[in-house]
Amino acid sequence: MLLAMAVTPYRVTPARIGNSSGLRLPAAFYRDHPQFAGAAGQAEVLDENTLLLRLEPEEPQQGEAEEDSLLLGLFLDFLSRQALTSDPGPVLYTEAMAADDDELLAGVTVEAADEPLGA
């Protein structure tokens, strides 16, 4: 079953991309179709003057981001409940505590990781 869509023509212009030639799509195309930003794809020549460009949008990472934010939210809720219901209640972080922490961390060095956390 074919669905009829309103067709908006977008003018493409030739572009030099490094040592290659390319076609430049206007910004309006990406505003109207943001799912194709950064997408790779395939070009297929249908006839002498017709090119079919099939873009493959990147898979959205929203599921992971939503899951991470949900887990973070649950964890922060847990910490808040623990802090508010513990016997002494919330404890203010004082300058004396900061000095103790500085003393404990004196001489500690942290090496830079080759990859970002979570990679």
ChimeraX attribute file (.defattr): number of C-alpha atoms within 10 A of each C-alpha:
attribute: neighborCount
match mode: 1-to-1
recipient: residues
	/A:1	3
	/A:2	4
	/A:3	5
	/A:4	6
	/A:5	6
	/A:6	6
	/A:7	6
	/A:8	8
	/A:9	7
	/A:10	11
	/A:11	11
	/A:12	12
	/A:13	10
	/A:14	10
	/A:15	12
	/A:16	10
	/A:17	10
	/A:18	7
	/A:19	6
	/A:20	7
	/A:21	10
	/A:22	13
	/A:23	12
	/A:24	13
	/A:25	14
	/A:26	12
	/A:27	12
	/A:28	11
	/A:29	16
	/A:30	13
	/A:31	11
	/A:32	10
	/A:33	10
	/A:34	13
	/A:35	15
	/A:36	16
	/A:37	14
	/A:38	12
	/A:39	13
	/A:40	11
	/A:41	11
	/A:42	9
	/A:43	10
	/A:44	10
	/A:45	10
	/A:46	9
	/A:47	8
	/A:48	6
	/A:49	6
	/A:50	9
	/A:51	11
	/A:52	11
	/A:53	11
	/A:54	12
	/A:55	15
	/A:56	13
	/A:57	14
	/A:58	12
	/A:59	9
	/A:60	9
	/A:61	8
	/A:62	9
	/A:63	10
	/A:64	10
	/A:65	11
	/A:66	11
	/A:67	11
	/A:68	12
	/A:69	12
	/A:70	12
	/A:71	12
	/A:72	12
	/A:73	12
	/A:74	12
	/A:75	12
	/A:76	12
	/A:77	12
	/A:78	11
	/A:79	12
	/A:80	12
	/A:81	11
	/A:82	13
	/A:83	14
	/A:84	12
	/A:85	11
	/A:86	9
	/A:87	8
	/A:88	8
	/A:89	10
	/A:90	12
	/A:91	8
	/A:92	7
	/A:93	8
	/A:94	9
	/A:95	9
	/A:96	9
	/A:97	11
	/A:98	11
	/A:99	11
	/A:100	12
	/A:101	11
	/A:102	12
	/A:103	10
	/A:104	10
	/A:105	10
	/A:106	9
	/A:107	8
	/A:108	7
	/A:109	7
	/A:110	6
	/A:111	5
	/A:112	7
	/A:113	7
	/A:114	6
	/A:115	7
	/A:116	7
	/A:117	6
	/A:118	4
	/A:119	4
